Amino acid sequence: MMMPVFRCNICGVGNRSAVKLSEREGGLCSNCGSNIRLRSVVLALSRALFNCELALTDFPNLKTVRGLGFSDSEIYARPLERLFSYSNTYFHREPRFDIAQSDPARLGLFDFVICSEVLEHVAPPVERAFATLRALLKPSGVLILTVPYGLDDETIERFDGIADPRLVTLDGKPLVIGRDPEGSFIVRDDIVFHGGPGATLEMRIFSESALRSHLENAGFANVAFDAAESPEFGVAYPGPCSLPVIVGNWAGNGGVLFSPANTGELLEEFVRVQRKLLAARESRWLRLGRLLGLGPKV
């Protein structure tokens, strides 16, 4: 299947040649290098925040909007930092955030959280990570989630029954070691990495039904598997699996930013900006008047 010419919804550049649609990591933008999955994250964020499809280059600059990313791609993380009060975090380096451990200082602060290709790598029990994601959001906030998932009845846990699985290297070969319920050592070599050998260990492949259950059990409402494509922005899907998920109180409300919880804050910011503009304009005219000997004497 060939995707038509598209405008990248991250960098805004038009791609003049068609690209082959084969998988989520394909369909690269010739300018910024974004793939279908990265563009689908931005598309889902636009739908959730504004209830419409905008390229990232057309997002309004709203520093009152707070966002958080978990190991987000720099391709869209840097523009988000310029647009919003957004910060990207990492498991392995600063700014560090272990998704399996909640941070009391960040609870309930964020209008949006992006978690893309992270949850399949979290050590069990993965329920802790879902609880953290819910706790970070404002009541009106939204989660943008991508994770590989299938249509099986249950999640495939790679190391089910192994306590504290750890990655080690023996004679140059990566292995996972742990203990079974009786305390005996277990060694596994049938392991899968994402991003190349030794990069990030795959702990599980979710099923769609289990993923929905995890989200709902964590307290999320309005779980939407976003299958709507956008050929204009180079977003199309090879099949029904591993679609982006939009979770939160966004559906039918005109977008998160126009929810009752955020409208007041946005109006206050608009008033502050207007006052600054009026003050600056008045100040310029007063200075000019004084230079010409006109206007009030101060």
Buried (B, 14 or more C-beta within 10 A) or exposed (E): EEBEEBBBBBBBBEBEEEBEBEBBEBBBBEEBEBBBBBBBBBBBBBBBBBBEBBBBBEBEEBEBBBBBBBBBBEBBBEBBBEBBBBBBBBBEEEEEBBBBEBEEEBEEBBBBBBBBBBBBBBBBEBEBBBBBBBBBBBEBBBBBBBBBBBEBEEBBBBBEEBEEBEEEEEEEEBBBBBBEEEEEEBEEEEBEBEEEEEEBBBBBBBBBBBBBBBBEEBEBEBBBBBEEBBEBBBBBBBEEBBBBBBBBBBBEBEBBBBBEBBEEBBEEBEEEEEEEEEEEEEEEEBEEEEEEEEEEEE
